[in-house]
Amino acid sequence: MYGIKIWSSENDNDWYLLRDLDDGVVHIWDKKEEVEKVQKNLSCKRSAITKIISGVILDRALKKQKEEENLKYFLK
């Protein structure tokens, strides 16, 4: 799983993972090609693709994805 690091200043330690503004869940992608497309469209000074290894981050993101899929199924 991949995510995107965003730096908010020139300081190397001043970064955060790209998150949903509404609920704070980190955006994750399965394929590196998908995350590269998103990264190209960002309008920030510095960003990098990173592997997400935190179980907590992965659990929250996968739970959100599953809930969204269920919602789409029921709204058909």
VOKOLNU-413184 format. One record per residue: residue in three letters; z, x, y of N, C-alpha, C in turn. Coordinates in nm, 4 decimals. Example, Ala and Ser with C-alpha at 12.3 -4.5 7.8 and 13.67 -1.06 7.14 Angstrom:
<r res="ALA" n_zz="0.7800" n_xx="1.3190" n_yy="-0.5690" ca_zz="0.7800" ca_xx="1.2300" ca_yy="-0.4500" c_zz="0.7800" c_xx="1.3200" c_yy="-0.3300"/>
<r res="SER" n_zz="0.7080" n_xx="1.2850" n_yy="-0.2250" ca_zz="0.7140" ca_xx="1.3670" ca_yy="-0.1060" c_zz="0.7870" c_xx="1.2900" c_yy="0.0030"/>
***
This chain:
<r res="MET" n_zz="0.0000" n_xx="0.0844" n_yy="-0.1169" ca_zz="0.0000" ca_xx="0.0000" ca_yy="0.0000" c_zz="0.0000" c_xx="0.0895" c_yy="0.1238"/>
<r res="TYR" n_zz="-0.0723" n_xx="0.0433" n_yy="0.2248" ca_zz="-0.0871" ca_xx="0.1216" ca_yy="0.3463" c_zz="-0.0388" c_xx="0.0424" c_yy="0.4676"/>
<r res="GLY" n_zz="0.0028" n_xx="0.1149" n_yy="0.5674" ca_zz="0.0430" ca_xx="0.0570" ca_yy="0.6943" c_zz="-0.0104" c_xx="0.1448" c_yy="0.8067"/>
<r res="ILE" n_zz="0.0191" n_xx="0.1058" n_yy="0.9304" ca_zz="-0.0266" ca_xx="0.1822" ca_yy="1.0458" c_zz="0.0933" c_xx="0.2202" c_yy="1.1314"/>
<r res="LYS" n_zz="0.1063" n_xx="0.3501" n_yy="1.1581" ca_zz="0.2065" ca_xx="0.4002" ca_yy="1.2512" c_zz="0.1469" c_xx="0.3970" c_yy="1.3913"/>
<r res="ILE" n_zz="0.2257" n_xx="0.3512" n_yy="1.4874" ca_zz="0.1844" ca_xx="0.3480" ca_yy="1.6272" c_zz="0.2849" c_xx="0.4304" c_yy="1.7070"/>
<r res="TRP" n_zz="0.2370" n_xx="0.5220" n_yy="1.7898" ca_zz="0.3248" ca_xx="0.5980" ca_yy="1.8770" c_zz="0.3261" c_xx="0.5331" c_yy="2.0145"/>
<r res="SER" n_zz="0.4460" n_xx="0.5125" n_yy="2.0678" ca_zz="0.4579" ca_xx="0.4492" ca_yy="2.1988" c_zz="0.4740" c_xx="0.5513" c_yy="2.3114"/>
<r res="SER" n_zz="0.4804" n_xx="0.6793" n_yy="2.2758" ca_zz="0.4859" ca_xx="0.7858" ca_yy="2.3765" c_zz="0.4308" c_xx="0.9136" c_yy="2.3131"/>
<r res="GLU" n_zz="0.4367" n_xx="1.0211" n_yy="2.3870" ca_zz="0.3887" ca_xx="1.1501" ca_yy="2.3369" c_zz="0.4871" c_xx="1.2138" c_yy="2.2387"/>
<r res="ASN" n_zz="0.6094" n_xx="1.1643" n_yy="2.2339" ca_zz="0.7124" ca_xx="1.2169" ca_yy="2.1458" c_zz="0.6761" c_xx="1.1864" c_yy="1.9999"/>
<r res="ASP" n_zz="0.6765" n_xx="1.2880" n_yy="1.9153" ca_zz="0.6394" ca_xx="1.2702" ca_yy="1.7739" c_zz="0.7342" c_xx="1.1783" c_yy="1.6986"/>
<r res="ASN" n_zz="0.8569" n_xx="1.1636" n_yy="1.7454" ca_zz="0.9551" ca_xx="1.0794" ca_yy="1.6777" c_zz="0.9595" c_xx="0.9368" c_yy="1.7315"/>
<r res="ASP" n_zz="0.8738" n_xx="0.9039" n_yy="1.8251" ca_zz="0.8763" ca_xx="0.7739" ca_yy="1.8916" c_zz="0.7644" c_xx="0.6841" c_yy="1.8379"/>
<r res="TRP" n_zz="0.7738" n_xx="0.6475" n_yy="1.7114" ca_zz="0.6702" ca_xx="0.5643" ca_yy="1.6486" c_zz="0.7344" c_xx="0.4441" c_yy="1.5808"/>
<r res="TYR" n_zz="0.6488" n_xx="0.3475" n_yy="1.5498" ca_zz="0.6917" ca_xx="0.2287" ca_yy="1.4760" c_zz="0.5764" c_xx="0.1837" c_yy="1.3876"/>
<r res="LEU" n_zz="0.6054" n_xx="0.1033" n_yy="1.2884" ca_zz="0.5003" ca_xx="0.0481" ca_yy="1.2029" c_zz="0.4469" c_xx="-0.0797" c_yy="1.2656"/>
<r res="LEU" n_zz="0.3162" n_xx="-0.0987" n_yy="1.2573" ca_zz="0.2523" ca_xx="-0.2179" ca_yy="1.3123" c_zz="0.3118" c_xx="-0.3419" c_yy="1.2468"/>
<r res="ARG" n_zz="0.3617" n_xx="-0.4334" n_yy="1.3297" ca_zz="0.4317" ca_xx="-0.5522" ca_yy="1.2804" c_zz="0.3744" c_xx="-0.6793" c_yy="1.3412"/>
<r res="ASP" n_zz="0.4036" n_xx="-0.7895" n_yy="1.2763" ca_zz="0.3720" ca_xx="-0.9212" ca_yy="1.3293" c_zz="0.4666" c_xx="-0.9483" c_yy="1.4460"/>
<r res="LEU" n_zz="0.4134" n_xx="-0.9897" n_yy="1.5590" ca_zz="0.4970" ca_xx="-1.0124" ca_yy="1.6767" c_zz="0.5887" c_xx="-1.1332" c_yy="1.6618"/>
<r res="ASP" n_zz="0.5528" n_xx="-1.2276" n_yy="1.5765" ca_zz="0.6337" ca_xx="-1.3487" ca_yy="1.5616" c_zz="0.7556" c_xx="-1.3295" c_yy="1.4721"/>
<r res="ASP" n_zz="0.7380" n_xx="-1.2621" n_yy="1.3592" ca_zz="0.8496" ca_xx="-1.2515" ca_yy="1.2649" c_zz="0.8931" c_xx="-1.1075" c_yy="1.2334"/>
<r res="GLY" n_zz="0.8230" n_xx="-1.0092" n_yy="1.2858" ca_zz="0.8625" ca_xx="-0.8703" ca_yy="1.2675" c_zz="0.8282" c_xx="-0.8093" c_yy="1.1338"/>
<r res="VAL" n_zz="0.7536" n_xx="-0.8799" n_yy="1.0513" ca_zz="0.7156" ca_xx="-0.8277" ca_yy="0.9197" c_zz="0.6038" c_xx="-0.7243" c_yy="0.9376"/>
<r res="VAL" n_zz="0.6179" n_xx="-0.6114" n_yy="0.8692" ca_zz="0.5198" ca_xx="-0.5035" ca_yy="0.8772" c_zz="0.3894" c_xx="-0.5482" c_yy="0.8114"/>
<r res="HIS" n_zz="0.2780" n_xx="-0.5189" n_yy="0.8773" ca_zz="0.1461" ca_xx="-0.5474" ca_yy="0.8190" c_zz="0.1159" c_xx="-0.4406" c_yy="0.7136"/>
<r res="ILE" n_zz="0.0728" n_xx="-0.4838" n_yy="0.5956" ca_zz="0.0356" ca_xx="-0.3905" ca_yy="0.4894" c_zz="-0.1023" c_xx="-0.4278" c_yy="0.4348"/>
<r res="TRP" n_zz="-0.1688" n_xx="-0.3280" n_yy="0.3784" ca_zz="-0.3002" ca_xx="-0.3481" ca_yy="0.3175" c_zz="-0.3031" c_xx="-0.2782" c_yy="0.1833"/>
<r res="ASP" n_zz="-0.3805" n_xx="-0.3360" n_yy="0.0896" ca_zz="-0.3960" ca_xx="-0.2770" ca_yy="-0.0429" c_zz="-0.4931" c_xx="-0.1594" c_yy="-0.0429"/>
<r res="LYS" n_zz="-0.6005" n_xx="-0.1749" n_yy="0.0320" ca_zz="-0.7086" ca_xx="-0.0761" ca_yy="0.0290" c_zz="-0.7128" c_xx="0.0036" c_yy="0.1587"/>
<r res="LYS" n_zz="-0.7340" n_xx="0.1328" n_yy="0.1445" ca_zz="-0.7387" ca_xx="0.2209" ca_yy="0.2610" c_zz="-0.8552" c_xx="0.1841" c_yy="0.3535"/>
<r res="GLU" n_zz="-0.9648" n_xx="0.1367" n_yy="0.2967" ca_zz="-1.0807" ca_xx="0.0997" ca_yy="0.3778" c_zz="-1.0469" c_xx="-0.0161" c_yy="0.4724"/>
<r res="GLU" n_zz="-0.9650" n_xx="-0.1102" n_yy="0.4244" ca_zz="-0.9262" ca_xx="-0.2248" ca_yy="0.5077" c_zz="-0.8412" c_xx="-0.1806" c_yy="0.6256"/>
<r res="VAL" n_zz="-0.7463" n_xx="-0.0936" n_yy="0.6002" ca_zz="-0.6580" ca_xx="-0.0483" ca_yy="0.7073" c_zz="-0.7339" c_xx="0.0401" c_yy="0.8069"/>
<r res="GLU" n_zz="-0.8334" n_xx="0.1132" n_yy="0.7602" ca_zz="-0.9156" ca_xx="0.1951" ca_yy="0.8503" c_zz="-0.9928" c_xx="0.1067" c_yy="0.9481"/>
<r res="LYS" n_zz="-1.0434" n_xx="-0.0076" n_yy="0.9008" ca_zz="-1.1147" ca_xx="-0.1004" ca_yy="0.9897" c_zz="-1.0223" c_xx="-0.1537" c_yy="1.0984"/>
<r res="VAL" n_zz="-0.9001" n_xx="-0.1896" n_yy="1.0604" ca_zz="-0.8038" ca_xx="-0.2404" ca_yy="1.1586" c_zz="-0.7674" c_xx="-0.1311" c_yy="1.2573"/>
<r res="GLN" n_zz="-0.7446" n_xx="-0.0116" n_yy="1.2083" ca_zz="-0.7049" ca_xx="0.0994" ca_yy="1.2950" c_zz="-0.8113" c_xx="0.1281" c_yy="1.4011"/>
<r res="LYS" n_zz="-0.9372" n_xx="0.1172" n_yy="1.3644" ca_zz="-1.0458" ca_xx="0.1424" ca_yy="1.4595" c_zz="-1.0444" c_xx="0.0435" c_yy="1.5749"/>
<r res="ASN" n_zz="-0.9936" n_xx="-0.0769" n_yy="1.5521" ca_zz="-0.9931" ca_xx="-0.1803" ca_yy="1.6560" c_zz="-0.8674" c_xx="-0.1801" c_yy="1.7427"/>
<r res="LEU" n_zz="-0.7726" n_xx="-0.0924" n_yy="1.7140" ca_zz="-0.6502" ca_xx="-0.0869" ca_yy="1.7936" c_zz="-0.6773" c_xx="-0.0221" c_yy="1.9291"/>
<r res="SER" n_zz="-0.6054" n_xx="-0.0677" n_yy="2.0291" ca_zz="-0.6200" ca_xx="-0.0098" ca_yy="2.1629" c_zz="-0.4922" c_xx="0.0641" c_yy="2.2026"/>
<r res="CYS" n_zz="-0.4544" n_xx="0.1606" n_yy="2.1202" ca_zz="-0.3358" ca_xx="0.2412" ca_yy="2.1490" c_zz="-0.3788" c_xx="0.3872" c_yy="2.1597"/>
<r res="LYS" n_zz="-0.2926" n_xx="0.4673" n_yy="2.2179" ca_zz="-0.3263" ca_xx="0.6082" ca_yy="2.2374" c_zz="-0.3259" c_xx="0.6876" c_yy="2.1081"/>
<r res="ARG" n_zz="-0.2321" n_xx="0.6546" n_yy="2.0192" ca_zz="-0.2200" ca_xx="0.7318" ca_yy="1.8955" c_zz="-0.1742" c_xx="0.6419" c_yy="1.7815"/>
<r res="SER" n_zz="-0.2415" n_xx="0.6549" n_yy="1.6689" ca_zz="-0.2034" ca_xx="0.5801" ca_yy="1.5491" c_zz="-0.2415" c_xx="0.6620" c_yy="1.4265"/>
<r res="ALA" n_zz="-0.1805" n_xx="0.6284" n_yy="1.3132" ca_zz="-0.2107" ca_xx="0.6982" ca_yy="1.1876" c_zz="-0.1869" c_xx="0.6038" c_yy="1.0706"/>
<r res="ILE" n_zz="-0.2666" n_xx="0.6212" n_yy="0.9674" ca_zz="-0.2490" ca_xx="0.5435" ca_yy="0.8449" c_zz="-0.1404" c_xx="0.6121" c_yy="0.7631"/>
<r res="THR" n_zz="-0.0514" n_xx="0.5330" n_yy="0.7064" ca_zz="0.0580" ca_xx="0.5873" ca_yy="0.6271" c_zz="0.0764" c_xx="0.5041" c_yy="0.5009"/>
<r res="LYS" n_zz="0.1259" n_xx="0.5668" n_yy="0.3967" ca_zz="0.1592" ca_xx="0.4932" ca_yy="0.2746" c_zz="0.2974" c_xx="0.4314" c_yy="0.2925"/>
<r res="ILE" n_zz="0.3082" n_xx="0.3049" n_yy="0.2558" ca_zz="0.4355" ca_xx="0.2339" ca_yy="0.2645" c_zz="0.5058" c_xx="0.2480" c_yy="0.1298"/>
<r res="ILE" n_zz="0.6230" n_xx="0.3103" n_yy="0.1308" ca_zz="0.6955" ca_xx="0.3301" ca_yy="0.0059" c_zz="0.8305" c_xx="0.2605" c_yy="0.0047"/>
<r res="SER" n_zz="0.8718" n_xx="0.2052" n_yy="0.1168" ca_zz="1.0005" ca_xx="0.1363" ca_yy="0.1231" c_zz="0.9917" c_xx="0.0030" c_yy="0.0491"/>
<r res="GLY" n_zz="1.0808" n_xx="-0.0151" n_yy="-0.0467" ca_zz="1.0830" ca_xx="-0.1393" ca_yy="-0.1233" c_zz="1.1124" c_xx="-0.2609" c_yy="-0.0370"/>
<r res="VAL" n_zz="1.1997" n_xx="-0.2451" n_yy="0.0609" ca_zz="1.2352" ca_xx="-0.3570" ca_yy="0.1488" c_zz="1.1141" c_xx="-0.4018" c_yy="0.2299"/>
<r res="ILE" n_zz="1.0416" n_xx="-0.3067" n_yy="0.2875" ca_zz="0.9224" ca_xx="-0.3405" ca_yy="0.3666" c_zz="0.8189" c_xx="-0.4091" c_yy="0.2792"/>
<r res="LEU" n_zz="0.7947" n_xx="-0.3528" n_yy="0.1612" ca_zz="0.6957" ca_xx="-0.4116" ca_yy="0.0708" c_zz="0.7360" c_xx="-0.5523" c_yy="0.0273"/>
<r res="ASP" n_zz="0.8618" n_xx="-0.5713" n_yy="-0.0067" ca_zz="0.9091" ca_xx="-0.7034" ca_yy="-0.0502" c_zz="0.8891" c_xx="-0.8084" c_yy="0.0580"/>
<r res="ARG" n_zz="0.9271" n_xx="-0.7764" n_yy="0.1812" ca_zz="0.9128" ca_xx="-0.8731" ca_yy="0.2912" c_zz="0.7659" c_xx="-0.9049" c_yy="0.3183"/>
<r res="ALA" n_zz="0.6811" n_xx="-0.8012" n_yy="0.3185" ca_zz="0.5394" ca_xx="-0.8221" ca_yy="0.3469" c_zz="0.4719" c_xx="-0.9023" c_yy="0.2361"/>
<r res="LEU" n_zz="0.5029" n_xx="-0.8706" n_yy="0.1105" ca_zz="0.4421" ca_xx="-0.9435" ca_yy="-0.0009" c_zz="0.4910" c_xx="-1.0883" c_yy="-0.0057"/>
<r res="LYS" n_zz="0.6168" n_xx="-1.1104" n_yy="0.0273" ca_zz="0.6697" ca_xx="-1.2465" ca_yy="0.0331" c_zz="0.5955" c_xx="-1.3277" c_yy="0.1390"/>
<r res="LYS" n_zz="0.5728" n_xx="-1.2672" n_yy="0.2549" ca_zz="0.5004" ca_xx="-1.3369" ca_yy="0.3619" c_zz="0.3566" c_xx="-1.3679" c_yy="0.3188"/>
<r res="GLN" n_zz="0.2898" n_xx="-1.2708" n_yy="0.2559" ca_zz="0.1530" ca_xx="-1.2935" ca_yy="0.2102" c_zz="0.1474" c_xx="-1.4073" c_yy="0.1100"/>
<r res="LYS" n_zz="0.2433" n_xx="-1.4129" n_yy="0.0199" ca_zz="0.2464" ca_xx="-1.5199" ca_yy="-0.0805" c_zz="0.2691" c_xx="-1.6551" c_yy="-0.0143"/>
<r res="GLU" n_zz="0.3595" n_xx="-1.6598" n_yy="0.0835" ca_zz="0.3848" ca_xx="-1.7853" ca_yy="0.1549" c_zz="0.2607" c_xx="-1.8328" c_yy="0.2291"/>
<r res="GLU" n_zz="0.1877" n_xx="-1.7398" n_yy="0.2900" ca_zz="0.0644" ca_xx="-1.7762" ca_yy="0.3609" c_zz="-0.0422" c_xx="-1.8272" c_yy="0.2647"/>
<r res="GLU" n_zz="-0.0529" n_xx="-1.7645" n_yy="0.1472" ca_zz="-0.1493" ca_xx="-1.8102" ca_yy="0.0469" c_zz="-0.1143" c_xx="-1.9504" c_yy="-0.0009"/>
<r res="ASN" n_zz="0.0150" n_xx="-1.9758" n_yy="-0.0246" ca_zz="0.0594" ca_xx="-2.1091" ca_yy="-0.0667" c_zz="0.0303" c_xx="-2.2131" c_yy="0.0402"/>
<r res="LEU" n_zz="0.0527" n_xx="-2.1784" n_yy="0.1640" ca_zz="0.0264" ca_xx="-2.2694" ca_yy="0.2743" c_zz="-0.1224" c_xx="-2.3033" c_yy="0.2818"/>
<r res="LYS" n_zz="-0.2072" n_xx="-2.2017" n_yy="0.2687" ca_zz="-0.3526" ca_xx="-2.2266" ca_yy="0.2709" c_zz="-0.3936" c_xx="-2.3183" c_yy="0.1561"/>
<r res="TYR" n_zz="-0.3332" n_xx="-2.2997" n_yy="0.0396" ca_zz="-0.3651" ca_xx="-2.3825" ca_yy="-0.0776" c_zz="-0.3296" c_xx="-2.5275" c_yy="-0.0514"/>
<r res="PHE" n_zz="-0.2130" n_xx="-2.5525" n_yy="0.0065" ca_zz="-0.1690" ca_xx="-2.6895" ca_yy="0.0293" c_zz="-0.2371" c_xx="-2.7560" c_yy="0.1468"/>
<r res="LEU" n_zz="-0.2955" n_xx="-2.6773" n_yy="0.2364" ca_zz="-0.3641" ca_xx="-2.7356" ca_yy="0.3534" c_zz="-0.5113" c_xx="-2.7624" c_yy="0.3256"/>
<r res="LYS" n_zz="-0.5585" n_xx="-2.7329" n_yy="0.2056" ca_zz="-0.7005" ca_xx="-2.7594" ca_yy="0.1721" c_zz="-0.7279" c_xx="-2.9070" c_yy="0.1676"/>
***
